[in-house]
């Protein structure tokens, strides 16, 4: 049985093939299925977060200054990679949710006149 569906993140139209018999009740979970692009980006984000966690743990126990510098560079690279992946996900977002940078720009600075 094929059912029409939309990606919960970007609302791209999808078709999901569901089994005719459903002894375990898995057919009700079709609503969490993402499109290939969004699921790939989310998988990359999870993997990058895991790398950041492992590098942070290694950095805590490192004693050599050369190793600390290498780990710090790697950590910075993974943080920037995470920001790029998150930006791609936010660009695909179906709503007009504002990011924190947009919120900062929208706020009026204190002490300035409105004109």
N, C-alpha and C positions, 0 to 999 in steps of 0.2 A: 504494500500500500504506500503510495507516494503522497506526501502532505506538503502543501505550500507553507512556507515559514519565512520569517525575517530575522536577520542577525540582530541579537539584542543590543549590540554595540553601535553598528552603523546603519541598521535597517536595510541592508542589501537583501533582495529577494532570493530565497533559497528553496530548493525542493529536498525534502528529507524522506528517505525511504524507511518506512517503519515495518516491522514484521507483522504478519496477520495475526499470529497468536502471540500473546504477551503474558506469559506465566509470571514474570517477575515485576511487571508494572513499569517497564522501561519506556513505554511509549509516552508517558506523561513527562519524561525528561527531555523531550525534543525541544522544548522552549529555551534550553540553555545552549543549544548548538550555535556556534559562531561561524561566520564565513571563513574561508581559507586564509585570507589576509589578516583578519582580526585575530584568529586563533594562532597564526604564526607569530604575530607581533606580541601577543600575550605570552606565548611560550618563550620567546626571546627575552621578554621582560623578567619572567620568572628565573630563567637561567642566569641573566645578568645580576639579579638580586642575590642569587645563590653565590655567584663569584664574589660579589662585594662582601657578603658575609664571611666567606672563607678567607679572603684577603685581609679583612679586618681582624679576624682571629689570629692569622699568622703575624700580622703587624703588632699585635699586643705582646706576642711572645718573642719577637725578634730582638736580638741584642746587637748585631753587627750593623754599623751605620750604612754600609753598602747595601745590605739586604733591606734595610728600612727605606732607603731611597728608591730601590727598585720596586718594592711593594707600594710605596706612596705613589709612584708614577703609574703603576698598574691600577691602583685604586682610583686615581683621577681619571684615567682613561675609561674605566668601567662606569664611573659616575656620569661622564659626558655621554657615553653610549646609552646609558639608561635615560638620560634627558632626551636624546634623539628619538629613542623608541617611544617614550611617553608622548612626545610631540606628535609623532606619526599617529599614535592611537587617538590623541585629542583631535587631530585634524579629521579623522574618520568618524568622530563622534556625531551622532545624529541630532543632538540638541545643541543649543547655543550656550553651553555652560562656559562661563568665563574662567580663565586661568588666573593665577595669583598676580602675574605681571600685568594683565589687563585691569585687574581690580586696583592695583597700585596706580596705574595711569588714570583711571577714572576718578580716584579720590582727589579732591581739591587740597592742595597744600595749605597748611595752617598759616594764617597771618597774611595771606594775599587777598587783595580786594577782588570782588567778583567780576569787575570789568577789566 
